[in-house]
């Protein structure tokens, strides 16, 4: 976490209080580590940090090192994963608001409640 932006998202990470030994694991244990990422509010920022900095070990943003390497090989022309992922997230959120003007999760919540 080199700059202020990284420190800021790191403070909100679901894994901030986890034992690092649980995140830097191998094999089937990686699936347990990925579960911690599933509800993390800064999953996108974490994944972008790992991809942009070519972090080789551990689970970051819900992806193992093997999954990140495969993604980097498939998309070698990406110069900023942070920009790409944040843009994709914004577009996804915008699509969810098109029907009622509110996010899809709010529509689902209203239907359940």
C-alpha positions as CSV (number, residue, x, y, z in Angstrom):
1,X,0.0,0.0,0.0
2,X,2.2,2.7,-1.3
3,X,-0.1,5.7,-1.8
4,X,-3.0,7.3,0.1
5,X,-5.7,5.8,-2.1
6,X,-4.4,2.3,-1.3
7,X,-4.2,3.0,2.4
8,X,-7.7,4.3,2.3
9,X,-9.2,1.3,0.7
10,X,-7.1,-1.0,2.8
11,X,-8.7,0.4,5.9
12,X,-12.1,-0.7,4.7
13,X,-11.1,-4.2,3.5
14,X,-12.9,-7.2,4.9
15,X,-9.6,-8.9,5.5
16,X,-7.9,-6.1,7.4
17,X,-8.2,-8.0,10.7
18,X,-7.7,-11.5,9.2
19,X,-4.6,-13.5,9.9
20,X,-2.3,-13.0,6.8
21,X,-1.6,-16.8,6.9
22,X,-5.2,-17.3,5.9
23,X,-4.8,-15.2,2.8
24,X,-1.5,-16.4,1.6
25,X,-2.3,-20.0,1.2
26,X,-2.1,-22.7,-1.5
27,X,-4.4,-25.2,-3.0
28,X,-8.0,-25.7,-1.6
29,X,-7.3,-23.3,1.2
30,X,-7.4,-20.5,-1.4
31,X,-11.2,-21.1,-1.9
32,X,-11.7,-20.4,1.8
33,X,-9.7,-17.2,1.5
34,X,-11.8,-16.1,-1.5
35,X,-15.0,-16.4,0.5
36,X,-13.7,-13.6,2.7
37,X,-13.4,-11.4,-0.4
38,X,-17.0,-12.1,-1.6
39,X,-18.6,-9.5,0.5
40,X,-15.7,-7.0,0.7
41,X,-16.6,-3.4,-0.1
42,X,-13.3,-2.7,-1.7
43,X,-12.9,-5.9,-3.7
44,X,-12.4,-4.0,-7.0
45,X,-9.7,-1.7,-5.5
46,X,-7.9,-4.7,-4.0
47,X,-7.9,-6.7,-7.3
48,X,-6.8,-3.6,-9.3
49,X,-3.9,-3.1,-6.8
50,X,-2.8,-6.7,-7.2
51,X,-3.0,-6.6,-11.0
52,X,-1.4,-3.2,-11.5
53,X,1.4,-4.1,-9.1
54,X,1.8,-7.7,-10.4
55,X,1.5,-9.1,-6.9
56,X,2.4,-12.8,-7.3
57,X,1.2,-14.3,-4.0
58,X,-2.0,-14.5,-2.0
59,X,-5.7,-14.0,-2.7
60,X,-6.4,-10.4,-3.7
61,X,-9.8,-9.1,-4.7
62,X,-11.2,-12.6,-4.8
63,X,-8.7,-14.0,-7.2
64,X,-5.8,-16.4,-6.7
65,X,-2.3,-15.7,-8.1
66,X,-3.0,-18.3,-10.8
67,X,-6.3,-16.6,-11.8
68,X,-4.6,-13.2,-11.9
69,X,-1.8,-14.5,-14.1
70,X,-4.3,-16.0,-16.5
71,X,-6.2,-12.7,-16.6
72,X,-3.0,-10.7,-17.2
73,X,-2.1,-13.1,-20.1
74,X,-5.6,-12.7,-21.7
75,X,-5.4,-8.9,-21.4
76,X,-1.8,-7.8,-22.0
77,X,-2.7,-4.4,-23.4
78,X,-4.4,-3.2,-20.2
79,X,-2.2,-0.4,-18.7
80,X,-4.4,0.5,-15.7
81,X,-6.5,-2.3,-14.1
82,X,-7.8,0.2,-11.6
83,X,-9.2,2.4,-14.4
84,X,-10.7,-0.5,-16.3
85,X,-12.3,-2.1,-13.2
86,X,-13.6,1.1,-11.8
87,X,-15.1,2.0,-15.2
88,X,-16.7,-1.4,-15.5
89,X,-18.2,-1.1,-12.0
90,X,-19.6,2.3,-12.7
91,X,-21.2,1.1,-16.0
92,X,-22.7,-1.9,-14.2
93,X,-24.1,0.3,-11.5
94,X,-25.5,2.7,-14.1
95,X,-27.3,-0.2,-15.9
96,X,-28.9,-1.2,-12.6
97,X,-30.4,2.3,-12.2
98,X,-31.8,2.6,-15.7
99,X,-35.2,1.0,-15.0
100,X,-36.3,2.8,-11.9
101,X,-33.6,5.4,-11.2
102,X,-32.3,3.4,-8.2
103,X,-29.7,0.6,-8.0
104,X,-30.9,-3.0,-8.6
105,X,-30.1,-4.1,-5.1
106,X,-32.6,-1.4,-3.9
107,X,-35.2,-2.9,-6.3
108,X,-34.6,-6.4,-5.0
109,X,-34.7,-5.2,-1.4
110,X,-38.1,-3.4,-2.0
111,X,-39.5,-6.5,-3.6
112,X,-38.5,-8.7,-0.6
113,X,-39.5,-6.2,2.1
